[in-house]
Amino acid sequence: MARTDITSQMTRAGLNLIQQALTIYDADLRLAVCNRPFQTMFGLPETLTTPGARFKDTIRYLVEHGEYGEIDDPEQFVQDRVDQARDFVAHYMERQRSNGRTISVEGSPLPEGGWVTVYTDITEIKRQEKLLRAHSEELSDQLLTHAERLAQTNRELAASNAQMEEAKRGLSEMEARTRLTTEMMPAHIAHVDRDQVYTYTNRRLSALLPGRTSDIVGLHMHEALGPATAARLYPQVARALEGTPTVLEFTEPESGRRIRTAFTPDQGSGDTIEGVYLLSTDVTEEAQARAALSQTHKRELAAQLTNGLAHDFANLLTIILGLQSRLDKLPLPPGASELTGATAAAARRGGMLLDKIARMSGPREIHPVPTDLAGLLTAFEPLARATLPDAITLTIITDLDPDRLLLLDAGSLQDSLLNLVLNARDALGEAGGDITLHARTVPDTWLEISVADTGPGFSKPALGAALDPFFTTKGDKGSGLGLSMVYDLTQLAGGTVKLANTPAGAEVTLRLPLRRADRDTSTHLVLLVEDSAELRATIRDMLTDLGHQVIEAASAEEARALTDLPGLGWVLSDINLEGEINGVTLLEQIEVIHPDLRLALMTARPPGDSLRQKGAARWPVLSKPVDIAALSHLFHAEAVA
């Protein structure tokens, strides 16, 4: 038998041993509990002593069997008793039953609704009182009357005491529940008197402000919170003591948490304000979210402002890269190759800057293409040297197979290496020193590139936090984003970044997955759709340098007329085209007629742009400025797929 069943049986057995009759009705006027003396006293059937029996049915039964004597209107009598029960109040009364016996009725409401009633047969007590009156000639009638009243008063007092004890128990339970509820709240609730001394706390202060004690009742705010925090709150407490509720949000100096405190005057029972209630919550995450949202809005606004200029700027950079590519084919005087390489590298960095602005509302993407890393580092050297003073030397060492290509995002890698060189330059300072860039392979696993300097090395805090955003040891001169950006790009490529101190200085090592690539020798007939003649010529030259054949169209109408050419393999279109049809709509129309054609787009629109997103959901999209590496990646990726 279950434990609850045993307890229930024992409870019923105990109630049945009580000489008094007892009932408990719930808030719906249905019987919850009664004992056997209740049934015996009033001669009730089983149906009316079973849990769930209606109070109204019990009263009607008693009326019909003469419990209350002659009743002129039985139904009205029953309804009156039901109405009294619904507005139940504690009471004590004595009444004469129709069978001549006298009972006392003591009722008390329950905190959860409903009531408990105890019926006591006091016939013998009343009989003794009558005998005492009849046989006590020596006692005055007044004395007997007082004795009877005293006895009744004592019984009423006992009933009142029982009710008070029950009310006290209910209040104690309510207070315990209230305290438990407040202590479970993720906030500090407190009360201070007019002298700023705590008179109540829900003991949550230590959870809100680590390092503080939670038992602060009797302590002054200065002692409980500390001088700095208390000083922030005093003016608001003073205003609340004058009757003005206030709210203060501040940064707690010791923990750095953002706290919001509401100050509510304690009006008390009269007009005098007796103190202040304080409700304090930790809104650090909310404040961070607000700041992030504000920054997002700023970034989106910046992206919108630059969107109009981005298209033309990207086209100009594409033309510059194309002209540099053409210059590289010509015989140049000594030293000119380095200058053209540096110019092309600077143009690519301009493209990366434009790409960063365009991607302010979207994530960075990695586009690995077959890359000659030795050639990339050769082109990188004059660009990096241009940023260094004469007192600093740069040495680039490559232990690589010159005949093998690696799958790399050349632009991201070059940007990362330049950031590392600039950091090394700042570490060396005016005294100068040496910077060494060393590229090597860990057999069949990693491409490892290290940038080392002969400076003072990393401090202990820098070794632990230099890769975190906004961490900088340069004060106002540093943004703290350089190494963080390097880390993000390397992680995005599947690699790792390691910081270390060497006997000579500091060293940052990038490890990227070693992915060898074959040269793509396949060629295609490409339809290039671009409304700018200069840009169209530049991209055409890049495509022909890759070995492809190119036919050109300046509008969507021209492009649709050329898609029936035999041997056509690709259509590469700008999204922005003159006329009513844009590049996305053009490719949608071509795809319906020629589903076997490979299609791609190019644009300077930011990643969050709706038209770009619509195109990117179906075809590759190249970001302008378009360079030969991006074009190579486009065709190589399709060839691999």
N, C-alpha and C positions, 0 to 999 in steps of 0.2 A: 504494500500500500504506500502511496506517495506520502511524503512528509507533510504536504499541505493538507491532504485528506485527514491524516491523523490529528493534526492541529485543529482542524475544523470540528471534528467529532468531540475532541476534548473540550473545546470552547462551548459547544452546545450542551454537553453534559454538565459543565460547570454552571451555566446559566439556568439549567433546569433545577439545580439544587437550591437556587436562591428562592426564598419564600415570597419575595415580591414579584409582581408581574412586570415584564419589561418588553418594550417594542422599540424598533428603530425603523423609521420610514425614510425613504430617500427623497430627493428634491422633486421627483415626479409623483409623490404621494402613493408610492407602492412599498409594500412591506419588504424590508431587507432582512431583519432578524427579529425573532420573538422567542420567548421561552414557554415551557409547558404551563407554568402558573398563569400566564396570560390567557391561555385557552381555557384552563379550569375555572378561573375567576369569573369569566364572562360567558362560559358555556358555548364557545365558538366551534363551528365545524372545521374540519381539516382544510377545506378550501380557503378559509380566511386566515389560517395560520401558516400557510405555505408562502415562501418568498415570492414576491410578485403580486400578491393579493392587493387589491385597491383599497385605499383608506375609505373611499366613499361607500364601497360595498359593506365594509365592516360597520360603519356608522348606521347605514340603513338596516342592517341585520339587528343591531342593538335597539334601534328605535322600534322595529317591528316586534321585538320580543320584550318590550316594556322596560328596558334598562333605564330610560329617562322618564318613566311615568306616562301620563296622558299628554299627547302632543297634538295641538290643533291642526297644524299643517306639517306633516312628516317630511315631505319633499323639501319644503323651505328650510326646515330644521337641519336636514342633511346638508343642503347647499351652504347654509350659514357656517356649519362646522368645517366644511371643505374650504370655504373662503378664509376662515380663521387660520386653518392649517397652512394655506399658501402664504399668509402674512405672519408666519409663526414667530412668536417672541417667547422668551423664557418666562415661566410662570409656576406658581404653586397654588393649589386650591384643594379644598375638602368638600365632598358632596355626599349626599344621602342617596343610596341606591334604592330602586323600587322594592328590593327584597329586605329592606330595613337596615342593611349593613352600611357602614361609612368607610369611604376610601379617601386617601390623599392622592392627588395627581401632581407629579412634578415633571415638568418638561423643559428641555434645553436644546437649543439649535446646535447643529454640527457645522464646523468650518467649511466642509465640502458641500453643504446643502443637506436639507433634510433635518430630522430631529430624533432625539431619544426621549422616551417617556417611561417613568417608573410609577407603578400603581401599588400602593400599600394599604392593606386592610387595617384600619385603625379603630375598628368597632370596639375592641376590648378597651383601648385607651379611653375612648369617649364614654364607655360604660362606667369605667372606674371614676372618671370625672363626675358623672351623675351620682354615683354612690357616695362619693366624697361629699358632694353638695347635700345629699339627702341625710347622711348620718353624721354630719359634722355641725351640730347646732352651735358649738363653741366658736366656729369660724363665721365670720360675717360673710354675708352674701357678696360684699364688695371684694373681700379677700379671695373668695373662690373664683369670682369673675376674673380677677387679676391673674390668678394662677392658671386659669384656662387660657387666657390671652397670652400669658408668658410661655405656656407650653406650645401654643400654636406659633408664636413668634420664634421660638427656638427651632421649631421644625422648618419654618420659612427661612430662618437664618442658615440652618444647615444646608437647605437647598441652594440658597444664594452662594454660600461658600463653595459648594460643589461646582456651581456654574462659574464662579470666579476662577477656581482652579483650572477648569476646562478652558476658559478663555485665556488664562495665563499660559497654559500649555500650548494653545494654538498660536499665541503671540510669540512664544519661544521658538516654535517650529517655523513660523513665518520669518522671524529674524534670522534663524539659521539658514533657511533657504535663500533669503535675500543676500546674506553675507557670502554664501557659496556662489550665488549667481554673480555678484560683483567681483569676487576673487577670480572667477573664470573669464571675465571680460579682458580683452587685449588692450586695456587702458588703465590709467591710474586715476582712481576716484578718491578725493580727499576733501576735508573741511578744515579751515583754519579760523580761529577766532579773531577778534579785533586786534589782538597783539601779534598776529601772524604765527600763532602756535597751533600745531596740528591737533585736532580733537577727534579726527576719524581718518582712517585710511583703509583701502581694500587690499593693502599689502602687495601692490603690484609695482611699486616704485623701482625696485631693483631690476625688474624685467624691462622697464622703460629706460632707465638710466643705469647701466651696469656700474657696479662699484658703490652704489648707495645701499643703505640698509632699508629693509621694508617695514620694520617696526619703528615708526616715526611719531606715534601719538605721544604728545608731551614735548616734542622737539620744536624749536623755532625753525622757520624756513631756512634761515642762514645755516643752521647746523645740519638739517636734513638734506638740502640741495647743494650746499656749497656756496661761497660768497658770490661767484660770478653769475651762476644761474639764478640765485635768489634775487640778485640786483636787477635782472631782466624782468622779473615778475612783480616786484614791488609796486611799480606805477599802476599796473593793471589791477592789483589787489586793492590799492587805494581808491581807484575809480569804482570798483565793485562795492567797496564799503560806503561809497557815497550814493549807491543805488543804480549804477550804470553797468549792465552786463557787457563784457568785452570778450574778444577772442584775439589771441596773440600766437603767431607762428614764428619760431626762432630756431637757430642752430645752436645746440648745446655744445659749449666749447670743448669739454673734455672728451666726449664720445664722438662728436661730429654728427650726431643724429639730428634730424629735423623734427621738431616737436611742435604740436599745435595744442594750446591750452585754452579752454573756455572758462571764464570767471563769471559765476552767477551769485548775486547777492542772496544771503540767507536772511529773509525778512523776519523770521521768527513769528511769535504770536502777536506782536504789536507792530508799531510803526518803526521801532528801532531795528537797525540791521545788526545782527549778532555775529556775523562772520561771512565767509565766502566759501562756496563750493567750487572745487577745481576739477575739471575733467581733462586729462592730458593723454594724447595719443601720439604714437610714432608714425609720422607721415613721410619718412625718408624716401621710401619707394615711390610714393605718390609724387613727391617733389622731383625725384629723378625722372619719373615718367613725364611730368610736365615740362621739365627742361629738355628731355629728348624730343618731345612732341614739338616744342618751340623750335628746336634746332632743325627738326624735319621740315617744318613749315618754311624756315629760312632757306634750307637747301632746295626745297621745291620752288620757292620764289626765285632763287638764284638760277635754277635750271630753266625756269620759264623766261627769265630775262635774257639768258645767254642763248636760248634756243634759236632766236631769230638770227643771231650773228654766227652761230656754230656752222650752219650750212656753208656760208661763203668762206669762212675761215678754213674749214676742212678742205674745201675745194682748192684754195690757194696752197695749202700745205701739200696736197696731192700733186699739184703742178710742180712745186719746188722739188719734191722727191723724184718726180719723173724727169725733170731737167738734170738733176744731179746724176740720175742713172744714165742719161744720155752722155753727160760729160765724162763719165767713167769709161765710156767706149772710145773716147778720143785720146790721141797721144797728148799728154800733158807735161809741162816742164817739171823739173825736180821740186818736190815739196807740195805741188798742187794737189796730188792725190790725197794727201793728208787733209788739206783744206776742204776739198770736196766731200771727203768722208765725214769730217767734223760738221760741215754744213748739213749733210743728210742726217747725221745723228741728232743735231739740234732740231731739225724739222720733225724728226720722229718724236723727240721729247715734247715738242709743241703739240703734236698729235696726242701724246699721252696726257698732257695737261688738259687738252680739250676733252679727251675721253673721261678724265676725272670729273670735270665739270658736268659733262653730259650724264655721268653715272652717279650724280649726287643723290638721286632717289632710287638707285638700283645697285645690285651687287656687281663686283668685278668678275670678269670672265677670263679664262685662260684659253689661248688658241695656239697649241703647239704645232709647229710646222718643221719639216726637215731643215735643219740649221747647221751651217758650217761654223762651229763654235770658235775655232781658231781665227777664222775670218771676222767673226763678230767682235772678238777681243781686239783684233788688229784695228778695226774701225772705232772701237771704243776708246782706245788709248789716247788719240789726240783730243777727243771730247773731254776725257777726264783730266788730262794735263792742263787744259785751258782753265780749269778751276783752281789749280794749285800754284802757290807762290814759288819763287825760285829756290827757297830754302828747303823745299820738300821734293824728294825724288820719287818717281813711280816706276816700279818694275813689274812687268807682267810675264809670268812663266806659264807655259802650256805644255803639259805632258799628255798630248792627245794624238790620236790617229788622224792625220790630216785628210785621209781619203774617206773617212766615215762621217755620215751626217747623224745628228741627234735630234730627236723630237723635243723641241723647246719652244716656249713663248719668248721669242727674242726680245721683244719690247719690254716685257715685264722683267726679264733677267737683266737687261741693260739698265733699267731704272733702278733695280735693287742694288746693283754693283755701284752705280754712281752715288746712291745714298750712303753706302758703306765707305766709299772713298772720301766723301765730304765729311762724314763723321770722324774718320781717321785724321783728316786735315785739321778739324777743329780740336782734336785731342792733342795734336803735335804743337799747335799754336805758333807763335812767332819764332820760337827757337828752331822750328823745323825738324826734319828727320826723314825717315824712309817709310814708304808704303809699298808693300809687296802683295800682288794679286797672283795667286797660284791656282791653276785649274788642272785637275787630274781625275782619273777614274778609279773607283774601287771596283775591282774586277767583277763584271757581270751584275753589279748591284746598284752602285751610286755614281753620279757625277758629283765631285766634291770641288767646291770653289771657296778658297779662303782669302780674306783680306786682313793682313796683319800690319801693325805699325810699331814704331819704336817710341811710343809715348808713355805716359805714366800708368797705363792699364786701367781696367775697370775697378771702381770702388766696390766694396761689398754690397751696398744697397743696389748699385747698378747691375751687378751680376744676377741679383734676384728679381729685378723689376724692369730692366731696360727694355724688354719686349712689350711691356704694358703700354697701352695708349696714354699719351700725355705725360709719361715719365720723362724727365729731362734733368740733366745736371748742368745745363747752360743758362739757367735762370730765365730772364725775359727774352733771351736771344734764341731760345729753342722752343719748338712746338711740341716735342715729344712724340712726333708721328713718324719720323724716319725709320727707325728700327721696327716699329710696330707695322709699318707698311711692308717692309721687307719680310717680316714674319708672316703676315697675311698672304702675300703673294707666294711665298715658298710653301706654306701649308696648303694653299689652293692647288698647287702643282703636285702635292703628295710628298713633299720633302720636309726637312727639319732645319732648324737654326740653332747653332751652339755658340755661346759666348765663353771666352776663356782668357786668362792672363798667361802670357809666356814670359820667359826670362828677359825678353827684349821689350815687351809692351803688351798690347791687347790684340786679340784675334777673334774674328767672326767667321764661322764656317757654315756655308750653305751646302746641304746635301739634297740633291734632286734625283728622282728616279732615272736610272740610266736606260734610256729607250732609244735604241738604234733605229735609223730610218734608211730606207733605200731611196735612191733618186727616182723621182717619177718622170719617166720618159714618154708617157702617153701625151698626145696632143689632141686638141679639140677645135672644132669650128664654133666660135663664140659670137653671139649677137650681143653687142654692147649698146645699151639704150641710155643716153645721157644728153640733156639739152644744152649743156655748156660745151662749146666746141673745143676750148683749150683743155678742159678736164677730160673730155672724150679722147683727145689725142694723147694725153699723158697716160691714161689707163690702157689705151690701145697699145702704146709702146711697151708697157709693163707686160701685157699679155703676150705680145710677140716675142719679148725677151724670154718668156717661159716656153716658147716654142709653139704657141697656139696661133691659129688663124682667126682674124677678126673681121666682122662686118659691122657697120655702125648705123645707128638710127638716132635721130634727134627728137623724136616724139613717139607717143604710143601708136599713132596711126601708121607711121613708117614701120614701126616694129612689127605690127600685126601683118603687114604686107610681106615681110621678109621671113616669117616663121615657116613658110612652106618650102624654103630652100632645102634641097637634098643634102644630107650629111650634117645638118645643123645639130649640135650636141648640147649647147648651153645657151641660156639667155640670162644676162646680167644687167639689171635695170636699176637706175636710181629711183627712190620713192617719189621725190619731188620732180615732176615733169610739167612742162608747159602744156596748157590745155586743160580740158575737163577731166581727163583720165589720169590718175596717178599710177605709180609703179605697181602697187599692190593689186589694183583692179586689173591692170594690164596682165600680170602673171595669172590672175584668176581666169581671165578669158583665154589665155594661151593654154593653160592646163586642161581646159575643157576640150579644146580642139586637138592638142598634141600632148597627151598624157605621158609620152615617153621622154619628152625633153626635160633636161635638168635645169632648174630655175634657182636664181639667187637675187638678192637685193643688196643695195648699198645706200647708206644714209648718214646724215649728221644729226638726225633727231635723237633725243635722249632715250634711254631704255624704257622709261615710263611712258613714252608717247604712245597713245592708243593705236595710231596707224602702224607704227613700228612693231608693236606687240602683235597686232593682227597678222602682219607679214611673217614675224618670227615664229608664230605658231605653226607655220606650214613650210617655210623655206629658210635656208641660211641667210643671215643678214650681216654684211660687212660694215663696220663703223668707219666713217671718213675721219681723217684722211686715209685713203686706201694706199697701202704700199705693196711692193712686190711679194713680201713675206705673207701678207694676208691673202693675196691672190693664190700664192702657192699652197697655202694651207687649205683654201677652199677646194681646189681641185684634188689635192692629195687626200683630204678627208673623204671626198666622194669616191676616190679610187679605192681606198682601203675598205670603205663601206660596201 
